[in-house]
Amino acid sequence: MKNNGLISRLKNFEMHHKVGAFILIMVMTITLTRLIVFIHNPNPILLDFELHHFDYGLLLLIVSSLLLLFGSERHSLHLFLTAVATGLIVDDYWFIRSNIVDPGLN
């Protein structure tokens, strides 16, 4: 009986917070980013500053935060934008850390 209550509470938590969807979108973003970078790594230069996907993630995170703060409604777009932004930031951070630990990796 207690087990059923725990499952019910977990379902309610997931439906309210959408943690699973966030993690899935974030992992898919990291995977897709790694595949794209493996095939072709375009790093455009803007005002003598090389842009990486960390920068795109930070920009998306700022946009998502502004929409959440000043938007009239909560949409699933906020979840998607934040998950993609987090995935881009985590991927670039992970890439930088792996190069610091093993510079011969890439």
C-alpha positions as CSV (number, residue, x, y, z in Angstrom):
1,M,0.0,0.0,0.0
2,K,2.8,2.4,0.8
3,N,4.5,1.5,-2.5
4,N,1.4,2.5,-4.4
5,G,1.4,5.9,-2.6
6,L,5.1,6.4,-3.5
7,I,4.4,5.6,-7.2
8,S,1.5,8.0,-7.2
9,R,3.5,10.8,-5.6
10,L,6.3,10.2,-8.2
11,K,3.8,10.4,-11.0
12,N,2.3,13.6,-9.7
13,F,5.8,15.1,-9.2
14,E,6.8,14.2,-12.8
15,M,3.6,15.6,-14.2
16,H,4.0,18.8,-12.3
17,H,7.8,19.4,-12.8
18,K,8.4,17.5,-16.1
19,V,11.9,16.4,-14.9
20,G,12.0,13.4,-17.3
21,A,11.2,15.5,-20.3
22,F,13.8,18.1,-19.4
23,I,16.5,15.4,-19.0
24,L,15.5,13.7,-22.2
25,I,15.7,16.9,-24.3
26,M,19.0,17.8,-22.6
27,V,20.6,14.4,-23.4
28,M,19.3,14.5,-27.0
29,T,20.8,18.0,-27.4
30,I,24.1,16.8,-26.1
31,T,24.0,13.8,-28.4
32,L,23.0,15.8,-31.4
33,T,25.6,18.5,-30.7
34,R,28.4,15.9,-30.4
35,L,27.3,14.3,-33.7
36,I,27.3,17.7,-35.5
37,V,30.6,18.7,-34.1
38,F,32.1,15.4,-35.0
39,I,31.0,15.8,-38.7
40,H,31.6,19.5,-39.1
41,N,32.6,22.0,-36.4
42,P,31.6,25.5,-37.6
43,N,32.7,28.2,-35.2
44,P,31.6,31.5,-36.7
45,I,33.5,34.6,-35.7
46,L,31.6,37.7,-34.7
47,L,33.6,40.9,-33.9
48,D,36.8,38.9,-33.6
49,F,35.2,36.6,-31.1
50,E,34.8,32.9,-31.9
51,L,31.3,31.6,-31.0
52,H,30.8,28.2,-29.5
53,H,27.7,26.3,-28.6
54,F,28.2,27.5,-25.0
55,D,27.4,31.0,-26.3
56,Y,24.3,29.8,-28.0
57,G,23.2,28.0,-24.9
58,L,23.7,31.0,-22.8
59,L,21.8,33.2,-25.2
60,L,18.9,30.7,-25.2
61,L,19.0,30.5,-21.4
62,I,18.7,34.3,-21.2
63,V,15.8,34.3,-23.7
64,S,14.0,31.5,-21.8
65,S,14.5,33.3,-18.5
66,L,13.1,36.5,-19.9
67,L,10.1,34.7,-21.3
68,L,9.5,33.0,-17.9
69,L,9.8,36.3,-16.0
70,F,7.9,38.6,-18.3
71,G,5.7,36.2,-20.3
72,S,2.0,36.0,-19.5
73,E,1.7,32.2,-19.6
74,R,3.8,29.2,-19.1
75,H,4.2,27.1,-22.2
76,S,6.1,23.9,-22.9
77,L,8.4,26.2,-25.1
78,H,10.1,27.4,-21.9
79,L,10.9,23.8,-20.9
80,F,12.2,23.0,-24.4
81,L,14.4,26.2,-24.6
82,T,15.8,25.8,-21.1
83,A,16.6,22.1,-21.7
84,V,18.3,22.8,-25.1
85,A,20.2,25.7,-23.5
86,T,21.3,23.6,-20.6
87,G,22.4,20.8,-23.0
88,L,24.5,23.1,-25.0
89,I,26.2,24.6,-22.0
90,V,26.8,21.3,-20.3
91,D,28.2,19.8,-23.5
92,D,30.6,22.6,-24.1
93,Y,31.7,22.6,-20.4
94,W,32.1,18.8,-20.6
95,F,34.2,19.2,-23.8
96,I,36.4,21.8,-22.2
97,R,36.9,19.7,-19.1
98,S,37.8,16.6,-21.1
99,N,40.4,18.6,-23.0
100,I,41.9,19.9,-19.8
101,V,42.2,16.4,-18.4
102,D,43.4,14.9,-21.7
103,P,44.5,17.6,-24.2
104,G,45.3,14.9,-26.8
105,L,41.7,13.8,-26.9
106,N,40.7,16.2,-29.7
